[in-house]
Amino acid sequence: MLHFINSIEPEAWAGIAGLFAGLVSAVLAVRKGAKKSPVEVGHAAPPPDRTEYVLTEVRQIAARLAEIEVHMADVDRRTEAIHLDTRILLDRGS
């Protein structure tokens, strides 16, 4: 047996080492794949339908924007009144 091992050429030893390394990596890849959950392997589960959620959020945003628009119109009206009053005071002062 020892004579047989000693008679193997260096190139053959390289091939044997390559086969052994391939076998070890295949075993490690299989073990790693077995540890993954089904979601990680293959296709993921389909995403839930979020249409109603998105529509609710958009409606809330639209309502908030309408409130902001009313508030800004009020601010614009008051700013315009302040500007008019300031213009009147400046005209009286000259």
Secondary structure, 3 states (H helix, E strand, C coil): CHHHHHCCCHHHHHHHHHHHHHHHHHHHHHHHHHHCCCCCCCCCCCCCCCHHHHHHHHHHHHHHHHHHHHHHHHHHHHHHHHHHHHHHHHHHHC
